Amino acid sequence: MDYLVIVIGSIFVSNIVLIQFLGICPFVGVSGKLSTSIGMGGAVLFVMTLATIVTWLMQYYVLNPFGLGFMQTIVFILVIASLVQMVEIILKKVSPSLYQALGVFLPLITTNCAVLGVAILTIQKEFNLMEGVVYAIANAIGFTLAIALFAGIREHLDLMEVPKGMRGVPIALVVAGILALAFFGFTGLV
């Protein structure tokens, strides 16, 4: 039952983008097309899960035993950047087609604060490794849901007559605010 609460809470109640406001740059920047946003969501799912596993292990087997908890943020940033670079190199050699599909998104994930945020929140919430993995996957699904919804609405807005002063970023921010309000309605669900 705890895992179901983590999943529903992460996807809907405390959505990483719309409620916690982490990962806003790719949310606004990559959400022009639905296909692009789904690709970004898949890349975030992979990297966020892998980063959460590695950072959890680093925290509990390196930082805490040696009294280096104060270095958590710096170590996590280095781990995430290194992981993204390793994944990029491995994908380039092992699966060039997958590398080409995710190639554009992998460098963007290095600077995606949602990945770092989930890694830190996993430690702050004192999740065990399995709960942390479920939390990371659920947050990545929530990120993908939010960015896909936003991309779909933005594609639809491109077909509509929007007042000249509201075209582009202004209407996108209004839509993001309305989506955040919609997700805020899930508060109290779990």
C-alpha positions as CSV (number, residue, x, y, z in Angstrom):
1,M,0.0,0.0,0.0
2,D,2.9,2.4,0.7
3,Y,4.1,2.1,-2.9
4,L,0.7,3.0,-4.2
5,V,0.6,6.1,-2.0
6,I,4.1,7.0,-3.3
7,V,3.0,6.6,-6.9
8,I,-0.3,8.5,-6.7
9,G,1.3,11.1,-4.6
10,S,4.2,11.7,-6.9
11,I,2.3,11.7,-10.1
12,F,-0.8,13.7,-9.1
13,V,-0.7,15.3,-5.7
14,S,2.9,16.6,-5.6
15,N,3.8,16.6,-9.3
16,I,7.4,17.5,-9.6
17,V,6.8,20.2,-12.3
18,L,3.4,21.6,-11.6
19,I,3.4,21.6,-7.8
20,Q,7.0,21.5,-6.7
21,F,8.2,23.7,-9.6
22,L,11.3,21.6,-10.4
23,G,12.3,21.0,-14.0
24,I,10.6,24.1,-15.4
25,C,13.3,24.8,-18.0
26,P,12.7,21.6,-20.0
27,F,9.0,21.9,-19.3
28,V,8.7,25.2,-21.1
29,G,11.6,24.7,-23.5
30,V,11.0,21.2,-24.9
31,S,7.2,21.2,-24.8
32,G,6.6,22.6,-28.3
33,K,5.7,19.3,-29.8
34,L,4.1,16.2,-28.3
35,S,6.6,13.8,-29.8
36,T,9.6,15.8,-28.4
37,S,8.0,16.0,-25.0
38,I,7.4,12.2,-24.9
39,G,11.1,11.7,-25.8
40,M,12.2,14.0,-23.1
41,G,10.0,12.2,-20.6
42,G,11.5,8.8,-21.6
43,A,15.0,10.2,-21.2
44,V,14.1,11.7,-17.8
45,L,12.6,8.4,-16.7
46,F,15.8,6.5,-17.4
47,V,18.2,9.0,-16.0
48,M,16.1,9.9,-12.9
49,T,15.8,6.2,-11.9
50,L,19.4,5.5,-12.5
51,A,20.5,8.7,-10.7
52,T,18.3,7.9,-7.7
53,I,19.8,4.5,-7.3
54,V,23.4,5.7,-7.5
55,T,22.9,8.7,-5.3
56,W,21.0,6.7,-2.7
57,L,23.9,4.2,-2.6
58,M,26.4,7.1,-2.4
59,Q,24.5,8.7,0.5
60,Y,24.2,5.6,2.6
61,Y,27.5,3.8,1.8
62,V,29.9,6.7,1.3
63,L,28.7,10.1,2.6
64,N,26.9,9.0,5.8
65,P,29.6,6.5,7.0
66,F,32.4,9.1,6.5
67,G,30.5,12.0,7.9
68,L,30.3,13.8,4.6
69,G,26.6,14.5,4.5
70,F,27.2,18.2,4.0
71,M,28.7,17.4,0.6
72,Q,25.4,15.8,-0.6
73,T,24.4,18.4,-3.2
74,I,27.9,18.7,-4.8
75,V,28.3,14.9,-4.9
76,F,24.8,14.4,-6.3
77,I,25.4,17.0,-9.1
78,L,28.7,15.3,-10.0
79,V,27.1,11.9,-10.0
80,I,24.2,13.0,-12.2
81,A,26.5,14.7,-14.7
82,S,28.8,11.7,-14.8
83,L,25.9,9.3,-15.2
84,V,24.5,11.3,-18.1
85,Q,27.9,11.3,-19.8
86,M,28.4,7.6,-19.2
87,V,24.9,6.8,-20.5
88,E,25.6,9.0,-23.6
89,I,28.9,7.2,-24.3
90,I,27.5,3.7,-23.8
91,L,24.4,4.4,-25.9
92,K,26.6,5.8,-28.7
93,K,28.5,2.5,-28.8
94,V,25.8,-0.1,-28.0
95,S,22.7,1.4,-29.6
96,P,23.3,4.2,-32.1
97,S,19.6,4.4,-33.0
98,L,18.6,4.9,-29.4
99,Y,21.4,7.4,-29.0
100,Q,20.1,9.4,-31.9
101,A,16.6,9.3,-30.5
102,L,17.7,10.4,-27.0
103,G,20.9,12.3,-28.1
104,V,19.2,15.7,-28.0
105,F,17.7,15.1,-24.6
106,L,20.6,13.6,-22.6
107,P,22.6,16.9,-22.4
108,L,19.4,18.7,-21.3
109,I,18.9,16.2,-18.5
110,T,22.3,17.1,-17.0
111,T,20.9,20.5,-16.0
112,N,17.4,19.3,-15.2
113,C,16.9,20.2,-11.5
114,A,14.0,17.7,-11.3
115,V,16.6,14.9,-11.4
116,L,18.6,16.4,-8.6
117,G,15.5,17.3,-6.7
118,V,14.2,13.7,-6.7
119,A,17.6,12.4,-5.6
120,I,17.7,14.8,-2.7
121,L,14.0,14.3,-1.8
122,T,14.5,10.5,-1.7
123,I,17.1,11.0,1.0
124,Q,15.1,13.7,2.9
125,K,12.0,11.4,3.0
126,E,14.2,8.6,4.3
127,F,13.0,6.1,1.7
128,N,14.7,2.8,1.4
129,L,16.2,1.9,-2.0
130,M,13.1,0.3,-3.4
131,E,10.8,3.1,-2.2
132,G,13.4,5.5,-3.7
133,V,13.2,3.7,-7.1
134,V,9.4,3.7,-7.1
135,Y,9.5,7.4,-6.1
136,A,11.9,8.2,-9.0
137,I,9.8,6.3,-11.5
138,A,6.6,7.9,-10.4
139,N,8.1,11.4,-10.5
140,A,9.4,10.7,-14.0
141,I,5.9,9.6,-15.0
142,G,4.5,12.7,-13.4
143,F,7.0,14.8,-15.3
144,T,6.1,13.1,-18.6
145,L,2.4,13.5,-18.0
146,A,2.8,17.2,-17.2
147,I,5.0,17.9,-20.2
148,A,2.9,15.9,-22.6
149,L,-0.3,17.6,-21.5
150,F,1.4,20.9,-21.8
151,A,2.8,20.1,-25.3
152,G,-0.7,18.9,-26.5
153,I,-2.3,22.2,-25.3
154,R,0.5,24.2,-26.9
155,E,0.1,22.4,-30.2
156,H,-3.6,23.1,-30.1
157,L,-2.9,26.8,-29.3
158,D,-0.8,27.1,-32.4
159,L,-4.0,26.4,-34.4
160,M,-6.0,29.0,-32.6
161,E,-6.2,32.8,-32.9
162,V,-4.4,34.0,-29.8
163,P,-4.1,37.8,-29.2
164,K,-0.8,39.1,-30.5
165,G,0.4,40.2,-27.1
166,M,-0.2,36.7,-25.7
167,R,1.4,34.6,-28.4
168,G,4.4,32.4,-27.4
169,V,5.7,32.4,-23.9
170,P,2.9,34.5,-22.3
171,I,0.1,32.1,-23.2
172,A,2.3,29.2,-22.4
173,L,2.8,30.5,-18.9
174,V,-0.9,31.1,-18.5
175,V,-1.6,27.5,-19.6
176,A,1.1,26.2,-17.2
177,G,-0.6,28.1,-14.3
178,I,-4.0,26.6,-15.2
179,L,-2.4,23.1,-15.4
180,A,-0.8,23.7,-12.0
181,L,-4.2,24.7,-10.6
182,A,-5.8,21.6,-12.0
183,F,-3.1,19.4,-10.4
184,F,-3.5,21.4,-7.2
185,G,-7.0,20.0,-7.1
186,F,-5.6,16.6,-6.3
187,T,-4.3,17.9,-2.9
188,G,-5.6,15.7,-0.1
189,L,-6.0,12.7,-2.4
190,V,-3.4,10.8,-0.4
